[in-house]
Amino acid sequence: MKKKIVRFTVPILISLCIMPFTNLEDNRAFAFSNQVIQQGAVGDDVIELQSRLQYLGFYNKKIDGVFGWSTYWALRNFQYEFGLPIDGLAGPETKAKLAKASKYNQQFVKEQINKGNKFTHYGGVEQKKQSAPQPKAPAPKAPAKTAAPKPAAPAPAAPKAAPKKPTAANTPGGFSSNDIQLMANAVYGEARGEPYTGQVAVAAVILNRVNSASFPNTVSGVIFEPGAFTAVADGQIWLTPNEQAKKAVLDAINGIDPTGEALYYFNPVTATSKWIWSRPQIKRIGKHIFCE
């Protein structure tokens, strides 16, 4: 009888021990699905991708579940900052890093989407206090650097201090002389046949991208993004810019933006991309249409 009792009770004990672990395994929350998320994708995976990128401050557009260009550039910027391969694809390594670095409240996000709110999720702020980011104010002009009063020198000998760096007069807004030269090259290569306002507009687009979370945060990073500017693709970026192109850059750095904060522009006569035609258009200056 004892043997029968032992045979009967041991399986029960084993099953009782196994059940809690099985349930724990089944109830684990996994981030994303197993698919690689790429441009053109739609659905819940993209909503989670956009939400996590927005939580970390890389994506500032509407969370709509559509993997467009804004999502693509935000993802590339995330990959760059986190030391991942920069390919604009959300594969296993990128998704794992995103899940570790961010939080995602699916219920909260989808509630905001259903309400039609443009802004839906952001990190570092309690949900009840969250609100849409304020529109970007124009970059303030860099104040002219003034040297602090120096005590009277006991002798007229030259000071031993290192030579001063260029002041705000020739590096406005904190941009280096190399930044200004590169932007002048881009403006000349892209818009030397345009009216002066159109040249300032091209420089303004470059600066708007530098200030956008969806693009690289350096002048060189923006200009040399693959496929971003025709002048880079065809080599005209290396033409010697004239003084007007340089002046246009300085005006843009000092806050002049004829485009209304545009991030893109195109020539409607030569543009073949259906995507660029789909961008919300702001205005036309010269031969270029400027878009959001």
Secondary structure as GFF3:
##gff-version 3
##sequence-region A 1 292
A	DSSP	alpha_helix	2	26	.	.	.	ID=ss1
A	DSSP	alpha_helix	44	55	.	.	.	ID=ss2
A	DSSP	alpha_helix	69	81	.	.	.	ID=ss3
A	DSSP	alpha_helix	92	101	.	.	.	ID=ss4
A	DSSP	alpha_helix	106	114	.	.	.	ID=ss5
A	DSSP	three_ten_helix	127	129	.	.	.	ID=ss6
A	DSSP	three_ten_helix	172	174	.	.	.	ID=ss7
A	DSSP	alpha_helix	177	191	.	.	.	ID=ss8
A	DSSP	alpha_helix	196	210	.	.	.	ID=ss9
A	DSSP	alpha_helix	219	223	.	.	.	ID=ss10
A	DSSP	alpha_helix	230	233	.	.	.	ID=ss11
A	DSSP	three_ten_helix	236	238	.	.	.	ID=ss12
A	DSSP	alpha_helix	243	253	.	.	.	ID=ss13
A	DSSP	beta_strand	264	266	.	.	.	ID=ss14
A	DSSP	alpha_helix	274	278	.	.	.	ID=ss15
A	DSSP	beta_strand	281	285	.	.	.	ID=ss16
A	DSSP	beta_strand	288	291	.	.	.	ID=ss17
###
